[in-house]
Amino acid sequence: MQRRHFIASALAATGAPLVGAQSPLPSGPVRIVVGFPPGGGTDVMARVMAQRLSAMWSTPVTVENKAGAGGVIAAEYVARQPADGTSLLMTNISNHAIAPALYPTLSYVVERDFTPIMLVGVTPNLLICNPEQPARSVKDIVALCRTKPGTVTFGSSGAGASQHLAIELFKLRAGVDALHVPYRGSAPMLTDLIGGQINYSFETMTSATPHVASGKLVAIAQTRPQRSKAHPQVPTVAELGYPGFDASTWYGLVGPARMPPATVQRMNEDFNKVLAMPDVVEKLASYGAEDGGGSAAKFVEFIGVEKEKWARVVKEAKVTV
């Protein structure tokens, strides 16, 4: 489906703003469903939002983890829930941009089955390793992969996750072969990376940052075109010989299709208020999460661009799961 068609379809799902109408919030508790185990970037973002929304709405907003298949299980689940705003998905690049190209039999269609509400943030992935790893530069890693093709290991939080596709994009751009090692979430992968069981990972900055700060892991490079304010000393892959390299992870809140337009509008307003809170700004900035907020329409267009980009990578790299 062309991006223009996607944007039109998804905008219809969000509905036009209502003038002079009460913007109703759900009458009961709200769940933010996460497609990955606790401790990963998506989970962290969901919990930051849930805590502030609980106070703002004076109703419980909880996080529910439904891990598996690169976030697809959680996305499928939320797509089947009532469109009353009580069940939201903290989606990310994996289930809204990568999965449609990676899983031919995917049960959901992004533009048909979800209501985009707001982009929460965009964060680089960090190329990281154990401090005892001999090759600790992009140049040396590429040389190592060429010396030992198909044996240098790169871990990810799961097949089809953003970390997996960052690996595939890196392999394409560097012209090397390496071994992808998928895990069931970032936490077990990071444990093995710290322990030396695997060599490298393009992990989300959100979940990698605490381990880099503690000295347990080393940040070699970051994957947005420009350096993150959270790690200004870490060069980008683009700076190191691969112009235009961009393998960012992003997070956003969506609901099931056909949510009431007034609910979408009110939630978007409140989500933007949360992102403007000084403590939230500081928290997200520490994880490299930038460029969040804005309208539902902005998020719709963003998803369309990302879908097209990662569909090309999946095709060129011949990625299968």
C-alpha positions in Angstrom: 0.0 0.0 0.0 1.4 3.4 -1.0 2.2 5.8 1.8 -0.5 8.3 0.5 -3.2 5.7 0.9 -1.9 4.7 4.3 -2.0 8.3 5.5 -5.5 8.8 4.3 -6.7 5.5 5.8 -5.1 6.2 9.2 -6.3 9.8 9.4 -9.8 8.5 8.8 -9.3 6.2 11.8 -8.2 9.1 14.1 -11.1 11.2 13.0 -11.3 15.0 12.6 -11.1 17.2 15.7 -14.4 17.9 17.3 -15.2 21.5 18.1 -17.2 22.3 21.2 -17.5 18.7 22.2 -16.5 17.1 25.5 -13.4 14.9 24.9 -14.3 11.8 27.0 -11.6 9.6 28.6 -12.3 6.0 29.5 -14.5 5.6 32.6 -12.3 2.8 34.0 -8.7 1.6 34.3 -6.5 1.8 31.2 -3.9 -0.7 30.2 -0.8 0.1 28.1 0.2 -3.2 26.5 3.9 -3.8 25.7 5.1 -6.5 23.3 8.4 -7.1 25.2 9.4 -8.3 28.6 10.0 -5.8 31.5 13.3 -3.8 31.3 13.5 -3.1 27.6 13.1 0.3 26.0 9.4 -0.1 25.1 8.6 -1.2 28.6 10.5 1.8 30.1 8.6 4.3 27.9 5.3 2.7 28.8 6.0 2.9 32.5 7.0 6.6 32.3 3.8 7.4 30.6 1.6 5.2 32.7 2.8 6.7 36.0 2.1 10.3 35.0 -1.2 9.5 33.3 -2.5 7.7 36.4 -2.0 10.9 38.4 -3.4 13.1 35.6 -6.6 11.0 35.1 -7.1 9.9 38.7 -7.5 6.3 37.5 -5.2 3.3 37.3 -3.0 3.2 34.2 -1.1 0.0 34.2 1.5 -1.7 32.0 0.9 -5.2 30.8 3.7 -7.2 29.1 2.7 -9.6 26.4 6.1 -10.6 24.9 6.8 -12.5 21.7 7.3 -12.4 18.0 9.0 -9.0 18.0 6.0 -7.4 19.6 3.5 -8.9 17.1 1.6 -10.9 19.8 0.8 -7.7 21.8 -0.2 -5.8 18.6 -2.6 -8.6 17.6 -4.0 -8.6 21.1 -4.7 -4.8 21.2 -6.2 -4.8 17.7 -8.9 -7.1 19.0 -9.8 -5.0 22.1 -12.8 -2.7 22.4 -12.1 0.7 20.9 -13.0 2.6 24.0 -9.5 3.7 25.0 -9.1 1.3 27.9 -6.5 -0.8 26.0 -3.6 1.0 24.3 -0.4 -0.3 22.7 3.0 1.2 23.3 4.0 0.3 19.8 7.4 0.7 18.3 9.3 0.3 15.1 9.1 -3.5 15.3 5.4 -4.1 15.2 4.3 -1.1 13.2 7.1 -0.7 10.7 9.1 -3.9 10.5 6.6 -6.7 11.1 4.3 -5.8 8.1 7.3 -6.5 5.7 8.7 -9.4 7.7 5.6 -11.5 8.4 3.6 -12.3 5.2 0.7 -13.8 7.2 0.5 -11.0 9.8 -3.1 -11.0 11.1 -3.3 -7.2 11.4 -3.0 -4.4 8.9 -1.4 -1.3 10.5 -3.6 1.3 8.7 -6.8 -0.7 9.2 -6.6 -2.1 12.7 -5.1 0.7 14.8 -5.7 4.3 15.7 -2.4 6.3 16.0 -2.5 8.7 18.9 1.0 10.1 19.4 4.7 9.5 18.8 6.4 9.3 22.2 10.0 9.5 21.1 12.8 8.5 18.7 16.0 7.1 20.2 19.2 5.8 18.6 20.4 2.2 19.1 23.8 1.9 20.6 26.4 -0.4 19.2 27.7 -1.9 22.4 30.1 -4.6 23.7 31.8 -6.0 26.8 34.8 -3.9 27.8 37.0 -6.9 27.3 36.1 -7.3 23.6 39.3 -6.6 21.6 37.5 -5.0 18.6 35.9 -1.8 20.0 35.5 0.4 17.0 33.3 0.2 13.9 36.4 -0.1 11.7 37.8 -3.0 13.8 34.4 -4.8 14.0 34.0 -4.7 10.2 37.5 -6.1 9.8 36.7 -8.8 12.3 33.6 -9.8 10.5 35.5 -10.0 7.2 38.2 -12.1 8.9 35.6 -14.4 10.5 32.5 -14.3 8.2 29.3 -15.5 9.8 30.8 -16.1 13.2 30.9 -12.7 15.0 27.7 -12.6 17.1 25.2 -9.8 17.4 22.4 -10.2 19.9 19.0 -8.7 19.8 15.8 -8.7 21.8 14.2 -11.0 19.3 13.8 -11.8 15.6 12.2 -8.9 13.9 13.0 -6.4 16.6 14.6 -3.1 15.8 18.0 -4.3 17.0 17.7 -7.2 14.5 17.0 -4.9 11.6 19.8 -2.6 12.7 22.2 -5.5 12.4 20.9 -6.3 9.0 21.2 -2.7 7.8 24.8 -2.6 9.2 25.6 -5.9 7.3 24.2 -4.4 4.1 26.1 -1.1 4.4 29.4 -2.7 5.5 29.2 -5.6 3.2 29.9 -8.2 5.9 28.4 -11.3 7.2 27.7 -11.8 11.0 25.6 -14.1 13.1 22.3 -12.8 14.6 21.5 -14.2 18.0 17.8 -13.5 19.0 16.7 -13.5 22.6 13.4 -13.2 24.3 13.8 -9.6 25.3 16.6 -7.2 26.0 17.3 -8.2 29.6 18.5 -11.7 28.9 20.5 -10.5 25.9 22.2 -7.8 27.9 23.1 -10.3 30.6 24.8 -12.5 28.0 26.5 -9.5 26.4 27.9 -8.4 29.8 29.0 -12.0 30.5 30.8 -12.3 27.1 28.6 -15.0 25.7 27.9 -12.8 22.6 30.1 -10.2 21.0 28.0 -7.2 20.1 24.5 -5.7 20.0 22.7 -2.7 18.5 20.6 -2.2 21.6 18.1 0.5 22.2 19.7 3.5 24.0 16.9 3.3 26.6 18.0 -0.1 27.9 21.7 0.1 27.1 22.4 3.4 28.8 22.4 2.2 32.5 24.9 -0.5 31.7 27.1 1.9 29.7 27.0 4.3 32.6 28.0 1.6 35.1 31.0 0.6 32.9 29.6 -2.9 32.3 29.3 -2.2 28.6 31.1 0.1 26.1 29.2 2.3 23.6 31.0 2.2 20.3 28.6 4.1 18.0 25.0 5.3 17.8 22.6 4.9 14.9 20.8 8.2 14.3 22.3 10.6 11.7 23.1 13.1 14.5 24.5 12.5 18.0 22.1 12.1 20.8 22.2 14.7 23.6 22.3 11.7 26.0 25.6 10.5 24.6 27.3 13.4 22.8 30.7 11.8 23.1 29.6 8.7 21.1 30.1 9.0 17.3 27.4 8.0 14.9 27.8 5.1 12.4 27.2 7.8 9.7 30.3 9.7 10.9 32.4 6.6 10.8 32.2 5.9 7.1 28.6 5.1 6.4 26.8 8.3 5.5 23.1 8.4 6.0 23.1 5.4 8.3 19.9 5.5 10.4 18.6 2.7 12.4 16.6 4.5 15.1 14.1 2.9 17.4 10.9 4.8 18.0 7.9 4.5 20.4 4.3 5.6 20.1 0.9 5.1 21.6 -1.9 3.6 19.5 -5.3 2.2 20.2 -7.6 -0.2 18.4 -9.3 1.0 15.2 -12.3 3.2 15.3 -11.6 4.9 18.6 -13.9 7.9 19.2 -12.3 11.0 17.7 -12.9 13.0 20.9 -11.1 10.3 22.9 -8.2 10.4 20.5 -8.0 14.2 20.6 -8.1 14.3 24.4 -5.5 11.5 24.8 -3.2 13.2 22.3 -3.5 16.5 24.3 -2.8 14.8 27.6 0.1 12.7 26.2 1.7 15.9 24.9 1.3 17.4 28.4 3.1 14.4 29.9 6.0 14.8 27.5 6.3 18.5 28.5 6.6 17.7 32.3 10.2 18.7 33.4 10.8 15.3 35.1 9.7 13.4 32.0 11.7 15.6 29.7 14.8 14.8 31.9 14.0 11.1 32.1 13.5 10.6 28.4 16.5 12.8 27.5 18.7 10.5 29.6 17.7 7.6 27.4 18.2 9.6 24.2 14.5 9.8 23.4 13.9 12.9 21.4 11.4 14.4 18.8 8.3 13.0 20.5 4.9 14.7 20.7 2.8 16.4 18.1 -0.5 15.5 16.5 -2.0 12.1 15.6 -1.7 13.2 12.0 2.1 13.7 12.4 2.4 10.2 13.8 0.4 8.7 10.9 2.8 10.2 8.4 5.8 9.1 10.4 4.6 5.5 10.5 4.1 5.5 6.7 7.6 6.7 6.0 9.1 4.1 8.4 7.1 1.2 6.9 8.4 2.0 3.4 12.0 2.3 4.7 12.1 -1.0 6.5 10.3 -2.9 3.8 13.2 -2.0 1.5 15.7 -3.2 4.1 13.9 -6.5 4.7 13.8 -7.1 0.9 17.4 -6.1 0.2 18.8 -8.1 3.1 16.5 -11.1 2.4 15.5 -11.1 6.1 13.4 -14.1 7.2 12.3 -15.2 10.6 
